[in-house]
Amino acid sequence: MIRAIAFVAAMLATPAFAQDAANANGADLRLLDKISGQVTTLNLSVGDRATVGHLQVVLNECRYPVDNPSGDAFAELTAYYNNQADPVFDGWMIASAPALSAMEHPRYDVWVVRCITS
C-alpha cells in the first residue's frame, strides 16, 4: 500500500503531467438567468466587463493548452451582483469541469465556453 502511494505521488510530481498553457486575448462565457431562463453569450476581451441584468462579470485572464487550443479553457473571473463591493465570485473556472469551481448564486450561473485564440 505504501509503495502504491509513493508510486502515484512520484508519477504526479513528474513533468509528464504538466501542461504548457498560453494566454488568450479573450473568452466566450455563457450566463444563465435562472429566473427568466434567458441564456446570454458574452464575448469578452481580457480586462473587459459586461453587465447582464444585475450581474457584472470581469474577465481577468484566459489560458488554454498550447498543444490543444480548442481542448479546454481556464478563465479567471470576477463577478459582482448589484454593484456591491464584494464579489459573488472571484477565481478560476475550467470549461471542461464547470462544477469544479462554480459560481454559487441563487439567480445567475456563469460558465466558460472557450478562450479566444485569434
NORGINOR-V892188 format. One record per pair of residues at least 6 apart in sequence whose ideal C-beta (glycine too) atoms are under 7 Angstrom apart, sorted by the first residue. I is the first residue (numbers start at 1). J is the second residue. Records with the same first field share a line. If there is no record, write none. Layout:
I = J + J
This chain:
19 = 65
20 = 66
21 = 63 + 64 + 65 + 66
22 = 63 + 64 + 66
23 = 61 + 63
24 = 62 + 63 + 64 + 115 + 116 + 117
25 = 45 + 46 + 116
26 = 43 + 44 + 45 + 46 + 59 + 62 + 116
27 = 44 + 59 + 62 + 73 + 75 + 112 + 114 + 115 + 116
28 = 41 + 43 + 113 + 114 + 116
29 = 42 + 44 + 57 + 110 + 111 + 112 + 113
30 = 39 + 41 + 111 + 113
31 = 40 + 42 + 52 + 55 + 57 + 108 + 110
32 = 39 + 108 + 109
33 = 53 + 107 + 108
34 = 107 + 108 + 109
35 = 107
40 = 52
42 = 50 + 57
44 = 50 + 59
46 = 59 + 61 + 62
48 = 59
49 = 56 + 57 + 58
50 = 57
54 = 81 + 82
55 = 79 + 81 + 108
56 = 79 + 80
57 = 77 + 79 + 110
58 = 77 + 78
59 = 75 + 77
60 = 76 + 77 + 78
61 = 75 + 76
62 = 73 + 75 + 115
63 = 74 + 115
64 = 72 + 73 + 115 + 117
65 = 71 + 72
69 = 117
70 = 114
72 = 94 + 95 + 96
73 = 95 + 112 + 114 + 115
74 = 92 + 94
75 = 92 + 93 + 112
76 = 91 + 92
77 = 89 + 93 + 110
78 = 87 + 89 + 90
79 = 87 + 88 + 89 + 103 + 110
80 = 87 + 88
81 = 88 + 105
88 = 103 + 105
89 = 103
91 = 101
92 = 101
93 = 101 + 111 + 112
94 = 100 + 101 + 112
95 = 112 + 113 + 114
98 = 111
103 = 109 + 110
